Amino acid sequence: MRKFLLPLAAVSALLAAAPAVAHDELEVAGQVTAVTAKTIQLRTKEGKLVTLEVDGNTRVVLAGKRVTPATVKVGQSVKALGFGDSLADLVAIDVTINPPAAGKK
């Protein structure tokens, strides 16, 4: 029995010490290029396309008020906070729709 418990304890200790897969909060901003019921795609100032997954926990804000994700429209400028491993794998936490620039309503 002892011969069985020692290796089991060693494996358990190694598994407990292994780092968990980390996800980070990443900020991205840009102009909306596409919207579906489950995603918002935007182009950053650098020209990179980023697709944010939208779920029931995503908060969308316009002029300080919470609105539905359906409020996001192509052409709007947004700032978003997402959770994921990289810009290629983001679930939107918060999306703020920026007010239109002066003279661009």
N, C-alpha and C positions, 0 to 999 in steps of 0.2 A: 504494500500500500504506500509506503514511504517513497519508493522509487517512482511511483505515479504522481504523487503530490508535488515533489520538488520540481520536475519539468513543467507541470501545470502552473505552479506559482511563478516560475521564471517567465513563461509565455504571458501570463496575466500582467506581470510587471512591465514587460516590453510593450504590450498593447496599451497599457495605461499611459506610458510615457510618449507614445507616438503622437505627433501633433495632429490636431483636428484640421479638416479642410477649412481654410479661412475664406470668408467672404468680406468684401469691403464696401463701404459706402462711397460711391463715386459721384461727383458732380459733373454735369454736362449742360451745355447751353447751345442753342442754335435756332434755326428756322424750321418749322414743321414742314415736312415734304409729303407725308402720308399719314393717315389715321385709319385704323380699323377698330373693331369692338375690343380687340385684345392687345393692340400695339399702337405706339406713337413713334414715327420715324422722324428724325431731324438731321439737318446738315449743320455741322459746327462751322465756326469761322475758318477753321483750317481745311474745310471741305470734306471732312470725314462724315460718312453716313452712320448714324447710331440708331438702333431700334430698341425701344424700351417696351418691355412687357407690362401691360396694365392689368391689375386684378382688383378685387373688391376692397383691398386695403390701400390702394393708391389714392392719395389726397390731391385734388386739383383745385388750385386757387386762382381766382381772377378778381382784381381790385379788392383784395383782402377778404373775399367771401369764398366759401367752399362751393364748388360747382361740380357737375358730373364730368367724367372724361369725354363724353360726347360734345362738350363745349369746345374742346380743342379742335381747331380748324387748320387746314393747310395754309401756309403763309404766315401764321402767327409766330412770334418770337417767344420761346419758352426757356426756362431754367429748370433743370430737374435734378433730383437726388435719387440715385438708384442703388440697389444692393446687388452685388455680384462679384465675379472674379475679375472681370475686365469690362471695357466698353462694349465688347461683343456679347456680353451675357448679363444684361441688367434687367432687374424688375424694378419698376418705378415705385418709389416711396412717396415722394412729393413732386408735383409738377406745378410750377408757377407760370401762368400766362402773363407775359409782359405787356404793358399798355402799348398801343401803337405809337410810333414816333410822331412828334408834332407834325401835323399836316398830312399824315398818312392814315386816315380813318377809313 
